[in-house]
Amino acid sequence: MRERTIGNLLFLNQTPDPTAWDKKNIIRMVEELKSFQPDIIEADPAYLSILSRACLSAGYALFQPKCIVLTYEFPAQIHYRQIHRAFPEIPVVSSYGSTETGHVFTQCEAGSFHQNTATCYLDIQPFKNKSGNPNLGRILVSTLDNPWFVLLRYDVGDLALLNNERPCGCGRTDGLTLRSIEGRLRDITFGTKGI
C-alpha cells in the first residue's frame, strides 16, 4: 500500500485491466479502503462499478466515504446503479474534463454541472434552432492555468445542455451551469441533409 500512497492519496488498482482482478485483488482493495478510510473516493465509473459488483456478489462490505466523485469517462446509468447498490447512502457526483483541458466541470448536489472558473473559460456553441435545442451545443474550452500549453476554444468533441434556470438549486453562481453532458458529437445521427 505504501508504494501506491502519495500524500493523502491512495491508488487502489495495480493494473489498468479490471478483468485481471482476481479474488485476492478484490479483497486487498476492500481491506485497503477500510484501512485508509478516505473522505472521498475519486474513480473511473467503469472500474468502481466493477469493484462494486464484485463486492456485492461476494458479500464484501465496502468502506463508505463521505462522497464519490466519478471522473475519467462518461458514466452510464448501469455504472450509477451498481455504485449506488454498493454505496447506498453516499452522494455520487461526476466531474468532467479531458487530458488536454484538465478539470472543466463538477456536478453539484442538485445535479447540475458547474464550470471550474479558476482553470478555464467556456463557450457552448449551440445548434441552430432548426437543428434542435438551442441550449444544446459543443463544448469549447480555453485554458487559463497551463503555462506550457494554451488552448483557445478547443472543441473537446462533447455536447452539453445548458441549464438556464438561475440560480442553480445549490446556490453556486460562478461560470456556466449545465443541465447535463450529453455525450460525443460523433455519436449523433444526422439526417440526409446534415441536420
Helices and strands as residue ranges (DSSP letters): G 2-4, E 5-6, E 9-10, G 18-20, H 23-36, E 40-43, H 45-58, E 67-70, H 77-86, E 92-98, E 102-107, E 113-115, E 120-126, G 129-131, E 136-143, E 154-162, E 177-184, G 185-187
